[in-house]
Amino acid sequence: MGRPATKPTKLRDGFYLEVKNAGSGAIKLRRDTKEQMMAAAEEYRKSKQVVILGEFKNDKWVD
């Protein structure tokens, strides 16, 4: 195996939410529109913990 990455990954423009199971690591999901993000959040809320991170644009968080 190689060395781990030293630079943080660059995020693409879009709307982000974080999904995780209780007691485990989280993953970030990206959607193109706010409506798609909210629909995904409602779907994942049934079985997982969801945190809405907001909009990421031009390498900065908008919200």
mmCIF file of the N, C-alpha and C atoms, coordinates in Angstrom:
data_MODEL
# 
_entry.id   MODEL 
# 
loop_
_atom_site.group_PDB 
_atom_site.id 
_atom_site.type_symbol 
_atom_site.label_atom_id 
_atom_site.label_alt_id 
_atom_site.label_comp_id 
_atom_site.label_asym_id 
_atom_site.label_entity_id 
_atom_site.label_seq_id 
_atom_site.pdbx_PDB_ins_code 
_atom_site.Cartn_x 
_atom_site.Cartn_y 
_atom_site.Cartn_z 
_atom_site.occupancy 
_atom_site.B_iso_or_equiv 
_atom_site.pdbx_formal_charge 
_atom_site.auth_seq_id 
_atom_site.auth_comp_id 
_atom_site.auth_asym_id 
_atom_site.auth_atom_id 
_atom_site.pdbx_PDB_model_num 
ATOM 1   N N  . MET A 1 1  ? 0.822   -1.175 0.000  1.00 0.00 ? 1  MET A N  1 
ATOM 2   C CA . MET A 1 1  ? 0.000   0.000  0.000  1.00 0.00 ? 1  MET A CA 1 
ATOM 3   C C  . MET A 1 1  ? 0.873   1.248  0.000  1.00 0.00 ? 1  MET A C  1 
ATOM 4   N N  . GLY A 1 2  ? 0.349   2.306  -0.581 1.00 0.00 ? 2  GLY A N  1 
ATOM 5   C CA . GLY A 1 2  ? 1.079   3.565  -0.652 1.00 0.00 ? 2  GLY A CA 1 
ATOM 6   C C  . GLY A 1 2  ? 0.804   4.446  0.547  1.00 0.00 ? 2  GLY A C  1 
ATOM 7   N N  . ARG A 1 3  ? 1.382   5.609  0.486  1.00 0.00 ? 3  ARG A N  1 
ATOM 8   C CA . ARG A 1 3  ? 1.164   6.581  1.550  1.00 0.00 ? 3  ARG A CA 1 
ATOM 9   C C  . ARG A 1 3  ? -0.233  7.184  1.424  1.00 0.00 ? 3  ARG A C  1 
ATOM 10  N N  . PRO A 1 4  ? -0.791  7.632  2.537  1.00 0.00 ? 4  PRO A N  1 
ATOM 11  C CA . PRO A 1 4  ? -2.095  8.301  2.458  1.00 0.00 ? 4  PRO A CA 1 
ATOM 12  C C  . PRO A 1 4  ? -1.958  9.681  1.812  1.00 0.00 ? 4  PRO A C  1 
ATOM 13  N N  . ALA A 1 5  ? -3.034  10.178 1.292  1.00 0.00 ? 5  ALA A N  1 
ATOM 14  C CA . ALA A 1 5  ? -3.040  11.489 0.650  1.00 0.00 ? 5  ALA A CA 1 
ATOM 15  C C  . ALA A 1 5  ? -2.725  12.580 1.669  1.00 0.00 ? 5  ALA A C  1 
ATOM 16  N N  . THR A 1 6  ? -1.973  13.597 1.213  1.00 0.00 ? 6  THR A N  1 
ATOM 17  C CA . THR A 1 6  ? -1.620  14.679 2.122  1.00 0.00 ? 6  THR A CA 1 
ATOM 18  C C  . THR A 1 6  ? -2.483  15.913 1.891  1.00 0.00 ? 6  THR A C  1 
ATOM 19  N N  . LYS A 1 7  ? -3.005  16.085 0.675  1.00 0.00 ? 7  LYS A N  1 
ATOM 20  C CA . LYS A 1 7  ? -3.869  17.223 0.386  1.00 0.00 ? 7  LYS A CA 1 
ATOM 21  C C  . LYS A 1 7  ? -5.320  16.838 0.608  1.00 0.00 ? 7  LYS A C  1 
ATOM 22  N N  . PRO A 1 8  ? -6.118  17.734 1.153  1.00 0.00 ? 8  PRO A N  1 
ATOM 23  C CA . PRO A 1 8  ? -7.551  17.429 1.276  1.00 0.00 ? 8  PRO A CA 1 
ATOM 24  C C  . PRO A 1 8  ? -8.199  17.384 -0.113 1.00 0.00 ? 8  PRO A C  1 
ATOM 25  N N  . THR A 1 9  ? -9.235  16.582 -0.236 1.00 0.00 ? 9  THR A N  1 
ATOM 26  C CA . THR A 1 9  ? -9.922  16.473 -1.518 1.00 0.00 ? 9  THR A CA 1 
ATOM 27  C C  . THR A 1 9  ? -10.709 17.742 -1.793 1.00 0.00 ? 9  THR A C  1 
ATOM 28  N N  . LYS A 1 10 ? -10.805 18.110 -3.056 1.00 0.00 ? 10 LYS A N  1 
ATOM 29  C CA . LYS A 1 10 ? -11.578 19.289 -3.451 1.00 0.00 ? 10 LYS A CA 1 
ATOM 30  C C  . LYS A 1 10 ? -13.026 18.873 -3.654 1.00 0.00 ? 10 LYS A C  1 
ATOM 31  N N  . LEU A 1 11 ? -13.931 19.656 -3.128 1.00 0.00 ? 11 LEU A N  1 
ATOM 32  C CA . LEU A 1 11 ? -15.348 19.391 -3.283 1.00 0.00 ? 11 LEU A CA 1 
ATOM 33  C C  . LEU A 1 11 ? -15.869 20.086 -4.533 1.00 0.00 ? 11 LEU A C  1 
ATOM 34  N N  . ARG A 1 12 ? -16.810 19.445 -5.192 1.00 0.00 ? 12 ARG A N  1 
ATOM 35  C CA . ARG A 1 12 ? -17.442 20.036 -6.363 1.00 0.00 ? 12 ARG A CA 1 
ATOM 36  C C  . ARG A 1 12 ? -18.565 20.967 -5.922 1.00 0.00 ? 12 ARG A C  1 
ATOM 37  N N  . ASP A 1 13 ? -18.939 21.893 -6.802 1.00 0.00 ? 13 ASP A N  1 
ATOM 38  C CA . ASP A 1 13 ? -20.054 22.793 -6.508 1.00 0.00 ? 13 ASP A CA 1 
ATOM 39  C C  . ASP A 1 13 ? -21.344 21.989 -6.413 1.00 0.00 ? 13 ASP A C  1 
ATOM 40  N N  . GLY A 1 14 ? -22.164 22.308 -5.425 1.00 0.00 ? 14 GLY A N  1 
ATOM 41  C CA . GLY A 1 14 ? -23.435 21.620 -5.252 1.00 0.00 ? 14 GLY A CA 1 
ATOM 42  C C  . GLY A 1 14 ? -23.907 21.709 -3.815 1.00 0.00 ? 14 GLY A C  1 
ATOM 43  N N  . PHE A 1 15 ? -24.915 20.927 -3.506 1.00 0.00 ? 15 PHE A N  1 
ATOM 44  C CA . PHE A 1 15 ? -25.514 20.897 -2.171 1.00 0.00 ? 15 PHE A CA 1 
ATOM 45  C C  . PHE A 1 15 ? -25.107 19.593 -1.490 1.00 0.00 ? 15 PHE A C  1 
ATOM 46  N N  . TYR A 1 16 ? -24.626 19.700 -0.254 1.00 0.00 ? 16 TYR A N  1 
ATOM 47  C CA . TYR A 1 16 ? -24.074 18.553 0.455  1.00 0.00 ? 16 TYR A CA 1 
ATOM 48  C C  . TYR A 1 16 ? -24.885 18.205 1.693  1.00 0.00 ? 16 TYR A C  1 
ATOM 49  N N  . LEU A 1 17 ? -24.940 16.889 1.965  1.00 0.00 ? 17 LEU A N  1 
ATOM 50  C CA . LEU A 1 17 ? -25.489 16.395 3.217  1.00 0.00 ? 17 LEU A CA 1 
ATOM 51  C C  . LEU A 1 17 ? -24.608 15.263 3.698  1.00 0.00 ? 17 LEU A C  1 
ATOM 52  N N  . GLU A 1 18 ? -24.611 15.037 4.989  1.00 0.00 ? 18 GLU A N  1 
ATOM 53  C CA . GLU A 1 18 ? -23.779 14.017 5.602  1.00 0.00 ? 18 GLU A CA 1 
ATOM 54  C C  . GLU A 1 18 ? -24.688 12.936 6.173  1.00 0.00 ? 18 GLU A C  1 
ATOM 55  N N  . VAL A 1 19 ? -24.382 11.682 5.853  1.00 0.00 ? 19 VAL A N  1 
ATOM 56  C CA . VAL A 1 19 ? -25.208 10.550 6.271  1.00 0.00 ? 19 VAL A CA 1 
ATOM 57  C C  . VAL A 1 19 ? -24.336 9.586  7.054  1.00 0.00 ? 19 VAL A C  1 
ATOM 58  N N  . LYS A 1 20 ? -24.844 9.115  8.218  1.00 0.00 ? 20 LYS A N  1 
ATOM 59  C CA . LYS A 1 20 ? -24.071 8.145  8.984  1.00 0.00 ? 20 LYS A CA 1 
ATOM 60  C C  . LYS A 1 20 ? -24.986 7.246  9.798  1.00 0.00 ? 20 LYS A C  1 
ATOM 61  N N  . ASN A 1 21 ? -24.468 6.061  10.083 1.00 0.00 ? 21 ASN A N  1 
ATOM 62  C CA . ASN A 1 21 ? -25.123 5.166  11.019 1.00 0.00 ? 21 ASN A CA 1 
ATOM 63  C C  . ASN A 1 21 ? -24.661 5.540  12.417 1.00 0.00 ? 21 ASN A C  1 
ATOM 64  N N  . ALA A 1 22 ? -25.433 5.187  13.402 1.00 0.00 ? 22 ALA A N  1 
ATOM 65  C CA . ALA A 1 22 ? -25.050 5.488  14.781 1.00 0.00 ? 22 ALA A CA 1 
ATOM 66  C C  . ALA A 1 22 ? -23.768 4.726  15.120 1.00 0.00 ? 22 ALA A C  1 
ATOM 67  N N  . GLY A 1 23 ? -22.759 5.450  15.588 1.00 0.00 ? 23 GLY A N  1 
ATOM 68  C CA . GLY A 1 23 ? -21.520 4.812  16.018 1.00 0.00 ? 23 GLY A CA 1 
ATOM 69  C C  . GLY A 1 23 ? -20.524 4.523  14.919 1.00 0.00 ? 23 GLY A C  1 
ATOM 70  N N  . SER A 1 24 ? -20.738 4.986  13.710 1.00 0.00 ? 24 SER A N  1 
ATOM 71  C CA . SER A 1 24 ? -19.781 4.727  12.634 1.00 0.00 ? 24 SER A CA 1 
ATOM 72  C C  . SER A 1 24 ? -19.459 6.015  11.893 1.00 0.00 ? 24 SER A C  1 
ATOM 73  N N  . GLY A 1 25 ? -18.582 5.918  10.926 1.00 0.00 ? 25 GLY A N  1 
ATOM 74  C CA . GLY A 1 25 ? -18.148 7.080  10.164 1.00 0.00 ? 25 GLY A CA 1 
ATOM 75  C C  . GLY A 1 25 ? -19.245 7.610  9.251  1.00 0.00 ? 25 GLY A C  1 
ATOM 76  N N  . ALA A 1 26 ? -19.050 8.822  8.769  1.00 0.00 ? 26 ALA A N  1 
ATOM 77  C CA . ALA A 1 26 ? -20.049 9.486  7.935  1.00 0.00 ? 26 ALA A CA 1 
ATOM 78  C C  . ALA A 1 26 ? -19.548 9.603  6.503  1.00 0.00 ? 26 ALA A C  1 
ATOM 79  N N  . ILE A 1 27 ? -20.493 9.726  5.568  1.00 0.00 ? 27 ILE A N  1 
ATOM 80  C CA . ILE A 1 27 ? -20.154 9.998  4.180  1.00 0.00 ? 27 ILE A CA 1 
ATOM 81  C C  . ILE A 1 27 ? -20.883 11.262 3.749  1.00 0.00 ? 27 ILE A C  1 
ATOM 82  N N  . LYS A 1 28 ? -20.277 11.992 2.824  1.00 0.00 ? 28 LYS A N  1 
ATOM 83  C CA . LYS A 1 28 ? -20.890 13.205 2.294  1.00 0.00 ? 28 LYS A CA 1 
ATOM 84  C C  . LYS A 1 28 ? -21.507 12.879 0.944  1.00 0.00 ? 28 LYS A C  1 
ATOM 85  N N  . LEU A 1 29 ? -22.738 13.302 0.761  1.00 0.00 ? 29 LEU A N  1 
ATOM 86  C CA . LEU A 1 29 ? -23.439 13.123 -0.503 1.00 0.00 ? 29 LEU A CA 1 
ATOM 87  C C  . LEU A 1 29 ? -23.662 14.480 -1.145 1.00 0.00 ? 29 LEU A C  1 
ATOM 88  N N  . ARG A 1 30 ? -23.481 14.554 -2.469 1.00 0.00 ? 30 ARG A N  1 
ATOM 89  C CA . ARG A 1 30 ? -23.665 15.802 -3.195 1.00 0.00 ? 30 ARG A CA 1 
ATOM 90  C C  . ARG A 1 30 ? -24.847 15.672 -4.138 1.00 0.00 ? 30 ARG A C  1 
ATOM 91  N N  . ARG A 1 31 ? -25.654 16.713 -4.195 1.00 0.00 ? 31 ARG A N  1 
ATOM 92  C CA . ARG A 1 31 ? -26.769 16.793 -5.143 1.00 0.00 ? 31 ARG A CA 1 
ATOM 93  C C  . ARG A 1 31 ? -26.666 18.115 -5.888 1.00 0.00 ? 31 ARG A C  1 
ATOM 94  N N  . ASP A 1 32 ? -27.215 18.165 -7.100 1.00 0.00 ? 32 ASP A N  1 
ATOM 95  C CA . ASP A 1 32 ? -27.120 19.361 -7.938 1.00 0.00 ? 32 ASP A CA 1 
ATOM 96  C C  . ASP A 1 32 ? -28.028 20.494 -7.469 1.00 0.00 ? 32 ASP A C  1 
ATOM 97  N N  . THR A 1 33 ? -29.225 20.156 -6.982 1.00 0.00 ? 33 THR A N  1 
ATOM 98  C CA . THR A 1 33 ? -30.174 21.188 -6.585 1.00 0.00 ? 33 THR A CA 1 
ATOM 99  C C  . THR A 1 33 ? -30.583 20.997 -5.129 1.00 0.00 ? 33 THR A C  1 
ATOM 100 N N  . LYS A 1 34 ? -31.129 22.054 -4.554 1.00 0.00 ? 34 LYS A N  1 
ATOM 101 C CA . LYS A 1 34 ? -31.574 21.999 -3.164 1.00 0.00 ? 34 LYS A CA 1 
ATOM 102 C C  . LYS A 1 34 ? -32.749 21.035 -3.008 1.00 0.00 ? 34 LYS A C  1 
ATOM 103 N N  . GLU A 1 35 ? -33.628 20.989 -3.998 1.00 0.00 ? 35 GLU A N  1 
ATOM 104 C CA . GLU A 1 35 ? -34.780 20.088 -3.935 1.00 0.00 ? 35 GLU A CA 1 
ATOM 105 C C  . GLU A 1 35 ? -34.323 18.626 -3.930 1.00 0.00 ? 35 GLU A C  1 
ATOM 106 N N  . GLN A 1 36 ? -33.334 18.289 -4.738 1.00 0.00 ? 36 GLN A N  1 
ATOM 107 C CA . GLN A 1 36 ? -32.812 16.924 -4.755 1.00 0.00 ? 36 GLN A CA 1 
ATOM 108 C C  . GLN A 1 36 ? -32.157 16.582 -3.425 1.00 0.00 ? 36 GLN A C  1 
ATOM 109 N N  . MET A 1 37 ? -31.441 17.549 -2.830 1.00 0.00 ? 37 MET A N  1 
ATOM 110 C CA . MET A 1 37 ? -30.797 17.319 -1.544 1.00 0.00 ? 37 MET A CA 1 
ATOM 111 C C  . MET A 1 37 ? -31.835 17.065 -0.458 1.00 0.00 ? 37 MET A C  1 
ATOM 112 N N  . MET A 1 38 ? -32.912 17.864 -0.449 1.00 0.00 ? 38 MET A N  1 
ATOM 113 C CA . MET A 1 38 ? -33.941 17.686 0.571  1.00 0.00 ? 38 MET A CA 1 
ATOM 114 C C  . MET A 1 38 ? -34.667 16.351 0.405  1.00 0.00 ? 38 MET A C  1 
ATOM 115 N N  . ALA A 1 39 ? -34.891 15.925 -0.842 1.00 0.00 ? 39 ALA A N  1 
ATOM 116 C CA . ALA A 1 39 ? -35.535 14.634 -1.084 1.00 0.00 ? 39 ALA A CA 1 
ATOM 117 C C  . ALA A 1 39 ? -34.640 13.493 -0.592 1.00 0.00 ? 39 ALA A C  1 
ATOM 118 N N  . ALA A 1 40 ? -33.346 13.586 -0.840 1.00 0.00 ? 40 ALA A N  1 
ATOM 119 C CA . ALA A 1 40 ? -32.416 12.562 -0.368 1.00 0.00 ? 40 ALA A CA 1 
ATOM 120 C C  . ALA A 1 40 ? -32.349 12.548 1.156  1.00 0.00 ? 40 ALA A C  1 
ATOM 121 N N  . ALA A 1 41 ? -32.375 13.715 1.774  1.00 0.00 ? 41 ALA A N  1 
ATOM 122 C CA . ALA A 1 41 ? -32.336 13.791 3.235  1.00 0.00 ? 41 ALA A CA 1 
ATOM 123 C C  . ALA A 1 41 ? -33.555 13.113 3.844  1.00 0.00 ? 41 ALA A C  1 
ATOM 124 N N  . GLU A 1 42 ? -34.729 13.360 3.276  1.00 0.00 ? 42 GLU A N  1 
ATOM 125 C CA . GLU A 1 42 ? -35.950 12.727 3.792  1.00 0.00 ? 42 GLU A CA 1 
ATOM 126 C C  . GLU A 1 42 ? -35.898 11.206 3.625  1.00 0.00 ? 42 GLU A C  1 
ATOM 127 N N  . GLU A 1 43 ? -35.340 10.744 2.524  1.00 0.00 ? 43 GLU A N  1 
ATOM 128 C CA . GLU A 1 43 ? -35.255 9.299  2.282  1.00 0.00 ? 43 GLU A CA 1 
ATOM 129 C C  . GLU A 1 43 ? -34.299 8.628  3.268  1.00 0.00 ? 43 GLU A C  1 
ATOM 130 N N  . TYR A 1 44 ? -33.139 9.245  3.512  1.00 0.00 ? 44 TYR A N  1 
ATOM 131 C CA . TYR A 1 44 ? -32.159 8.643  4.411  1.00 0.00 ? 44 TYR A CA 1 
ATOM 132 C C  . TYR A 1 44 ? -32.534 8.800  5.877  1.00 0.00 ? 44 TYR A C  1 
ATOM 133 N N  . ARG A 1 45 ? -33.373 9.767  6.221  1.00 0.00 ? 45 ARG A N  1 
ATOM 134 C CA . ARG A 1 45 ? -33.760 9.986  7.629  1.00 0.00 ? 45 ARG A CA 1 
ATOM 135 C C  . ARG A 1 45 ? -34.502 8.805  8.224  1.00 0.00 ? 45 ARG A C  1 
ATOM 136 N N  . LYS A 1 46 ? -35.091 7.982  7.382  1.00 0.00 ? 46 LYS A N  1 
ATOM 137 C CA . LYS A 1 46 ? -35.857 6.839  7.883  1.00 0.00 ? 46 LYS A CA 1 
ATOM 138 C C  . LYS A 1 46 ? -34.964 5.848  8.622  1.00 0.00 ? 46 LYS A C  1 
ATOM 139 N N  . SER A 1 47 ? -33.689 5.717  8.205  1.00 0.00 ? 47 SER A N  1 
ATOM 140 C CA . SER A 1 47 ? -32.841 4.691  8.801  1.00 0.00 ? 47 SER A CA 1 
ATOM 141 C C  . SER A 1 47 ? -31.478 5.193  9.276  1.00 0.00 ? 47 SER A C  1 
ATOM 142 N N  . LYS A 1 48 ? -31.103 6.448  8.983  1.00 0.00 ? 48 LYS A N  1 
ATOM 143 C CA . LYS A 1 48 ? -29.779 6.935  9.323  1.00 0.00 ? 48 LYS A CA 1 
ATOM 144 C C  . LYS A 1 48 ? -29.850 8.342  9.919  1.00 0.00 ? 48 LYS A C  1 
ATOM 145 N N  . GLN A 1 49 ? -28.735 8.790  10.464 1.00 0.00 ? 49 GLN A N  1 
ATOM 146 C CA . GLN A 1 49 ? -28.630 10.160 10.962 1.00 0.00 ? 49 GLN A CA 1 
ATOM 147 C C  . GLN A 1 49 ? -28.192 11.048 9.801  1.00 0.00 ? 49 GLN A C  1 
ATOM 148 N N  . VAL A 1 50 ? -28.877 12.170 9.602  1.00 0.00 ? 50 VAL A N  1 
ATOM 149 C CA . VAL A 1 50 ? -28.598 13.056 8.472  1.00 0.00 ? 50 VAL A CA 1 
ATOM 150 C C  . VAL A 1 50 ? -28.285 14.458 8.998  1.00 0.00 ? 50 VAL A C  1 
ATOM 151 N N  . VAL A 1 51 ? -27.212 15.046 8.460  1.00 0.00 ? 51 VAL A N  1 
ATOM 152 C CA . VAL A 1 51 ? -26.838 16.426 8.769  1.00 0.00 ? 51 VAL A CA 1 
ATOM 153 C C  . VAL A 1 51 ? -26.744 17.160 7.439  1.00 0.00 ? 51 VAL A C  1 
ATOM 154 N N  . ILE A 1 52 ? -27.495 18.238 7.289  1.00 0.00 ? 52 ILE A N  1 
ATOM 155 C CA . ILE A 1 52 ? -27.454 19.024 6.060  1.00 0.00 ? 52 ILE A CA 1 
ATOM 156 C C  . ILE A 1 52 ? -26.318 20.032 6.192  1.00 0.00 ? 52 ILE A C  1 
ATOM 157 N N  . LEU A 1 53 ? -25.340 19.942 5.286  1.00 0.00 ? 53 LEU A N  1 
ATOM 158 C CA . LEU A 1 53 ? -24.169 20.807 5.341  1.00 0.00 ? 53 LEU A CA 1 
ATOM 159 C C  . LEU A 1 53 ? -24.376 22.114 4.592  1.00 0.00 ? 53 LEU A C  1 
ATOM 160 N N  . GLY A 1 54 ? -25.172 22.108 3.528  1.00 0.00 ? 54 GLY A N  1 
ATOM 161 C CA . GLY A 1 54 ? -25.464 23.330 2.802  1.00 0.00 ? 54 GLY A CA 1 
ATOM 162 C C  . GLY A 1 54 ? -24.860 23.349 1.411  1.00 0.00 ? 54 GLY A C  1 
ATOM 163 N N  . GLU A 1 55 ? -24.750 24.555 0.853  1.00 0.00 ? 55 GLU A N  1 
ATOM 164 C CA . GLU A 1 55 ? -24.278 24.720 -0.522 1.00 0.00 ? 55 GLU A CA 1 
ATOM 165 C C  . GLU A 1 55 ? -22.783 25.051 -0.541 1.00 0.00 ? 55 GLU A C  1 
ATOM 166 N N  . PHE A 1 56 ? -22.066 24.407 -1.450 1.00 0.00 ? 56 PHE A N  1 
ATOM 167 C CA . PHE A 1 56 ? -20.643 24.646 -1.650 1.00 0.00 ? 56 PHE A CA 1 
ATOM 168 C C  . PHE A 1 56 ? -20.466 25.212 -3.045 1.00 0.00 ? 56 PHE A C  1 
ATOM 169 N N  . LYS A 1 57 ? -19.876 26.415 -3.135 1.00 0.00 ? 57 LYS A N  1 
ATOM 170 C CA . LYS A 1 57 ? -19.732 27.071 -4.429 1.00 0.00 ? 57 LYS A CA 1 
ATOM 171 C C  . LYS A 1 57 ? -18.417 27.830 -4.460 1.00 0.00 ? 57 LYS A C  1 
ATOM 172 N N  . ASN A 1 58 ? -17.650 27.659 -5.529 1.00 0.00 ? 58 ASN A N  1 
ATOM 173 C CA . ASN A 1 58 ? -16.363 28.336 -5.714 1.00 0.00 ? 58 ASN A CA 1 
ATOM 174 C C  . ASN A 1 58 ? -15.423 28.118 -4.517 1.00 0.00 ? 58 ASN A C  1 
ATOM 175 N N  . ASP A 1 59 ? -15.295 26.874 -4.079 1.00 0.00 ? 59 ASP A N  1 
ATOM 176 C CA . ASP A 1 59 ? -14.409 26.470 -2.980 1.00 0.00 ? 59 ASP A CA 1 
ATOM 177 C C  . ASP A 1 59 ? -14.757 27.092 -1.642 1.00 0.00 ? 59 ASP A C  1 
ATOM 178 N N  . LYS A 1 60 ? -16.016 27.515 -1.444 1.00 0.00 ? 60 LYS A N  1 
ATOM 179 C CA . LYS A 1 60 ? -16.454 28.068 -0.165 1.00 0.00 ? 60 LYS A CA 1 
ATOM 180 C C  . LYS A 1 60 ? -17.879 27.613 0.142  1.00 0.00 ? 60 LYS A C  1 
ATOM 181 N N  . TRP A 1 61 ? -18.188 27.503 1.436  1.00 0.00 ? 61 TRP A N  1 
ATOM 182 C CA . TRP A 1 61 ? -19.545 27.182 1.861  1.00 0.00 ? 61 TRP A CA 1 
ATOM 183 C C  . TRP A 1 61 ? -20.376 28.446 1.794  1.00 0.00 ? 61 TRP A C  1 
ATOM 184 N N  . VAL A 1 62 ? -21.550 28.366 1.163  1.00 0.00 ? 62 VAL A N  1 
ATOM 185 C CA . VAL A 1 62 ? -22.416 29.530 0.997  1.00 0.00 ? 62 VAL A CA 1 
ATOM 186 C C  . VAL A 1 62 ? -23.288 29.739 2.225  1.00 0.00 ? 62 VAL A C  1 
ATOM 187 N N  . ASP A 1 63 ? -23.861 28.687 2.770  1.00 0.00 ? 63 ASP A N  1 
ATOM 188 C CA . ASP A 1 63 ? -24.780 28.806 3.907  1.00 0.00 ? 63 ASP A CA 1 
ATOM 189 C C  . ASP A 1 63 ? -24.055 29.085 5.198  1.00 0.00 ? 63 ASP A C  1 
# 
